[in-house]
Amino acid sequence: MKQTNISVFIPHYGCRHICSFCNQKTISGHSEPVTEAELEDLLASQIDNLRKKGAKAQIAFFGGSFTAIDKDYMIRLLAIAKRFVDEYPDCYDGIRCSTRPDCIDEQTLDILKSYGMTAIELGAQSMNDEVLSANRRGHTAEDVRRASRLIKQYGFELGLQMMTGLYKDTPQYCIDTAREFIELGCATVRIYPTVILKNTELCRLQSEGLYDSFTFEQTTQLCAKLLKMFCDAGISVIRMGLHASRDVEENMTGGVYHPALREIAESILYLEKMNDMFVDGGKYIVYTDKRNISKIIGQGGKNRTELARRGISFRIKEEKGTDIRAERIG
């Protein structure tokens, strides 16, 4: 059965900090917190659609710091979500939220547990304290560690979110962050290359010549490394890059944003595999599942071009269920 999320945005409401990169209205397209009536209408409106698709959804409270909002309001939203999970188990099979590492404690987790929360994602962004401080996060790496341990102790699925290319960041800091995520035993990860938006501290720093994010090439190469690290560790990368949005496109002043960022990263990894498999000057048949073909060829045929520099050519044959294997034919 297909699995999806029904996203409910709680933009910036309850957050005590304005981080260097933050412009939640642009990122989420929302500026006002959802009302209880709007939440009921949203969840009710999705029932027929989920049944037609043969899909189940988790109700996902995203966009802000869910556990930092007014507790009564949070509980009212959770009560509605729990009711839909209980009454429509064929459609809704869980509740998840995103929040800040410094907004997790035992009392809060007790509440979330009692209303059927299944997964909690922490916006860690980095495990480097210099980067966290420079970007006004208002929490430390130790806060991430503490919150992660608590979340796992309570039996929730742990998700961690990281950003690349923040102010004072380096590719090595990002690799180190990924290593710590793996050590913390998270089940899922989201990777967000920094997008510099208007009306943010990063935009001011950029305009004064004090900051610029990683280049597109740096970012895609880094994301490929991170993706391999997490996949090798059995951790699911459930998002790479911001969702496609006209608001983001119209308000970005720098950074890296691409609707096919993950496919580009995967394409880099396939090129690495082929570089290891192929001998210079060879002709090959590459066998792979249909879903991998565009990644093996690369965006705009980039992988073909790169291999051609070594005198290598290949054609592709579909082979269901195969990642990649090759047969030399000349």
Secondary structure, DSSP 8 states (H G I E B T S, - for coil): -EEEEEEEE--STT-----TT--HHHHHS--S---HHHHHHHHHHTHHHHHHHTEEEEEEEESS-GGGS-HHHHHHHHHHHHHHHHH-TTTEEEEEEEE-GGG--HHHHHHHHHTTEEEEEEEEE-S-HHHHHHTT----HHHHHHHHHHHHHTT-EEEEEEEES-TT--HHHHHHHHHHHHHHT-SEEEEEE-EEETTSHHHHHHHTTS-----HHHHHHHHHHHHHHHHHTT-EEEEES----HHHHHHEEEE---TTHHHHHHHHHHHHHHHHH--TT-EEEEEE-GGGHHHHH-GGGHHHHHHHTTT-EEEEEE-TT---EEEE--
